[in-house]
Amino acid sequence: MAATYTFDVFSSLDGFGSYNSSGDWGGYWGKQGPEYLDRRLALYSEEQRMVLGANTFRQFVQILGTSAAEPEVSDPVNTAMTNMPTTVVSTTLEGPLDWPDATLVSGDAVDVVARLKEESPVPLRSHGSLSMNRALMAAGLVDRVQLTIFPVITGRTGEDPIFQGAADFDLELIESRTFDGHIQELIYRPTLHA
């Protein structure tokens, strides 16, 4: 049986995955609360394999540091994410990667993830990696889209439109939750729209 692949992504209400340097929002757009942080820690404490594209991996190293770096402030969610077994799919990066338990795989993400889904004994999760995950969705390899919507509109500062250029999909809502009274988590099963 193939491993489940979850595309885990954050979004502003207007569909942006991040904001530019003129935005002074802070991490999680400054809207995180204890319920949400507990949820993230629980998610990243489960046995699974992270799958990242090269650009997101570079951003993670920049934000979270390398395996040799001493964290100034230990964030349990980031620590759990950093220490997960991780596959980095890239045709531009060269190894070895300075990241705990990371494996660099060169090649087309569709081929790499199709093979991982067949071989992995644990579920697969990807956070961010927008262009890679749009391609994986189009190839029918994404089993779940876990969309967390933060209560902000980033009309002037928003960057990285999550689904810009994606194929058309029908979404079946399989789970929904509200955290801290204002953060929405929606988990969908995507199917290409015929």
C-alpha positions in Angstrom: 0.0 0.0 0.0 1.3 3.4 -0.9 2.3 5.9 1.8 -0.1 8.9 2.2 1.3 12.2 0.9 0.1 15.5 2.6 0.8 18.9 1.1 0.8 21.1 4.3 0.6 24.8 3.5 -0.1 28.1 5.3 -2.1 30.9 3.7 -3.4 34.3 4.3 -7.2 34.6 3.5 -6.3 36.0 0.1 -4.2 33.0 -0.8 -0.6 34.0 -0.2 1.9 31.7 1.4 4.2 34.5 2.7 4.7 38.2 2.7 7.6 40.5 1.5 10.0 42.3 3.7 7.8 45.4 3.9 5.3 43.3 5.8 5.9 43.4 9.5 3.7 40.4 10.3 6.1 38.0 12.0 6.0 34.2 11.9 2.5 32.7 11.5 1.5 36.3 10.6 1.6 36.9 14.4 -1.7 35.0 14.9 -0.5 31.8 16.5 -1.9 30.8 19.8 -1.5 27.9 22.2 -4.0 25.5 20.6 -2.5 26.0 17.2 1.1 25.6 18.4 0.1 22.4 20.2 -1.5 21.1 17.0 1.7 21.8 15.0 3.9 20.1 17.6 1.6 17.1 17.5 1.7 16.9 13.7 5.5 17.1 13.6 6.0 14.6 16.4 4.2 11.9 14.4 6.4 9.3 12.6 6.6 10.5 9.0 9.1 11.7 6.4 9.3 15.3 5.3 9.6 16.0 1.5 11.0 19.4 0.5 11.9 21.1 -2.8 15.2 23.0 -3.1 13.8 26.5 -2.6 11.9 25.6 0.6 14.9 23.7 1.9 17.1 26.8 1.4 14.5 28.9 3.2 14.3 26.5 6.1 18.1 26.5 6.5 18.1 30.3 6.4 15.3 30.5 9.0 15.9 27.5 11.2 19.7 27.2 10.8 21.8 24.2 10.0 22.6 21.1 12.0 25.8 22.7 13.3 24.0 25.9 14.4 23.1 26.4 18.0 19.5 27.7 18.2 19.2 30.9 20.2 15.7 30.1 21.2 14.4 26.5 21.0 11.0 26.4 19.4 9.6 22.9 19.9 7.7 22.9 16.5 10.8 24.0 14.6 12.9 21.5 16.5 10.5 18.7 15.7 10.4 19.7 12.0 14.2 20.1 11.7 14.8 16.6 13.2 12.3 14.7 11.0 13.7 12.4 8.4 13.7 14.6 5.3 14.0 14.0 1.6 15.1 17.1 -0.4 14.3 16.8 -4.1 16.6 19.0 -6.2 18.5 19.2 -9.4 20.5 22.3 -8.2 21.7 21.4 -4.7 24.8 19.4 -4.0 25.3 17.2 -1.0 26.1 16.6 1.7 23.3 18.7 3.2 24.0 20.3 6.6 20.7 19.2 8.1 19.9 16.4 10.5 18.7 13.3 8.8 18.3 14.8 5.3 18.7 12.9 2.1 19.3 14.7 -1.2 17.6 13.1 -4.2 18.3 14.5 -7.6 15.6 14.1 -10.3 12.1 15.1 -11.2 9.9 15.5 -8.2 7.0 13.5 -9.7 9.3 10.4 -10.2 11.0 10.8 -6.8 7.7 11.1 -4.9 6.0 8.3 -6.8 8.9 6.1 -5.8 8.8 7.4 -2.2 5.1 6.7 -1.9 5.6 3.1 -2.9 8.7 2.5 -0.7 8.1 4.6 2.4 6.8 2.7 5.5 5.6 6.0 7.0 3.4 8.8 5.7 5.0 11.7 3.7 4.4 15.4 4.5 5.6 18.4 2.6 5.4 21.9 4.1 5.5 24.7 1.5 7.4 23.7 -1.6 4.7 25.3 -3.7 5.8 24.7 -7.3 6.8 21.1 -6.5 3.5 20.4 -4.8 1.5 21.9 -7.6 3.3 19.5 -10.0 2.6 16.6 -7.6 -1.1 17.5 -7.4 -1.3 17.6 -11.2 0.3 14.1 -11.3 -2.3 12.8 -8.8 0.3 12.1 -6.1 -1.1 14.4 -3.3 -3.6 12.5 -1.1 -4.3 15.4 1.2 -4.0 19.2 1.0 -3.8 20.5 4.6 -4.5 24.3 4.3 -4.1 26.5 7.3 -5.7 29.9 6.8 -4.6 32.7 9.0 -7.0 35.6 9.6 -5.1 38.2 7.6 -5.3 39.8 4.2 -1.9 40.5 2.7 -3.0 42.5 -0.4 0.0 44.8 -0.4 2.7 42.6 1.1 1.6 39.1 0.0 4.0 36.8 -1.9 3.9 33.3 -3.2 0.3 32.8 -4.3 -0.2 29.2 -3.3 -2.2 27.8 -6.2 -1.2 30.3 -8.9 -0.7 28.3 -12.1 -2.1 25.1 -10.6 -4.4 22.7 -12.5 -8.1 22.8 -11.7 -9.1 20.5 -8.8 -12.3 19.4 -7.0 -11.8 19.2 -3.3 -13.5 16.9 -0.8 -13.4 18.3 2.7 -12.4 15.5 5.0 -11.5 17.5 8.2 -11.8 21.0 9.5 -10.8 22.6 12.8 -10.6 26.1 14.3 -7.7 26.9 16.6 -7.6 29.8 19.1 -10.9 31.1 17.8 -9.6 32.3 14.5 -7.1 30.0 12.6 -8.8 27.6 10.2 -7.3 24.2 9.3 -9.0 22.6 6.3 -7.9 19.1 5.1 -9.1 18.2 1.6 -8.8 15.2 -0.8 -7.9 16.7 -4.2 -9.0 15.2 -7.5 -8.2 16.7 -10.9 -11.3 18.5 -12.3 -12.4 16.7 -15.4 
